[in-house]
């Protein structure tokens, strides 16, 4: 489609300001200015774009820490704004000057040239569930850190647990509660770590209960139930996959999904030589980690245990028969 009648707009957004660059239809002079990043200013920006560009307007915004608030505000004001992937924006190797103004102009020019990759912007409901999954992931990481601090502190004080092979079970917790230290400072450190440990475990249980409730509701109930038919995938992992990817039908094939997640090998080929390396690790790191952890389950002997049989019970045969053991 010809871009002669389209006005292209690049938006470089930060917490307090938005740099705007307009490439008018017909390749006229670039118009640029800066507005405050607040709802009232964004509504005024939308009205100004409608006045200065009576034809089609295409805006783009680089996905970043500001989330999807700006595109939603523009859409509510009647202006469509594409969210583009920052990691796929072309970069000139010799460019050494970077400013908000230059970035906005660059986005508008690349949008006009068709060199930007749009990302799927979730709805507010989808984003809320996704962030709830990430909140649980953060709590899990915090719990791991607290456990490490506790175990390393006990190791420095020569308190070694040897009742069972694995720590953090019921017996290990009883052993922890029975520990006493002669020095008041050591006892204070231990009590603080133990309190943090118990609080994080309670937080984790609360978040997992909320995720379980969300997984039983529409539109997550069916896809979560289907994903739970795989080995290594239970409710939390299944809901996280659905919340992060939104809809698997966005990808035309499995290789397309793997490329989106950075699970394909790097390649540097030129002439007769071809060199491949480790996976690219581009795209959604949350989903990539979940899939890698799930894949580790398939290193064991193929079997369908009691838990997996219960998860598959009542699911459509067309789903179960195509799931690898």
Secondary structure, DSSP 8 states (H G I E B T S, - for coil): ---TTEEEEEEEE-SSEEEEEEE-TTT--EEEEEEESSHHHHHHHHHHHHHH--SEEEEEEE-STTTTHHHHHHHHTT--EEEE-GGGS---TT-----HHHHHHHHHHHHHHT---B-----HHHHHHHHHHHHHHHHHHHHHHHHHHHHHHHHHTT----SSSSSSSHHHHHHHHT---SSHHHHHHHHHHHHHHHHHHHHHHHHHHHHHHHHTSTTTHHHHHHHTTSTT--HHHHHHHHHHHS-GGGSSSHHHHHHHHT-SEEEEEETTEEEEEEE---S-HHHHHHHHHHHGGGGS-----HHHHHHHTTS-HHHHTTS--
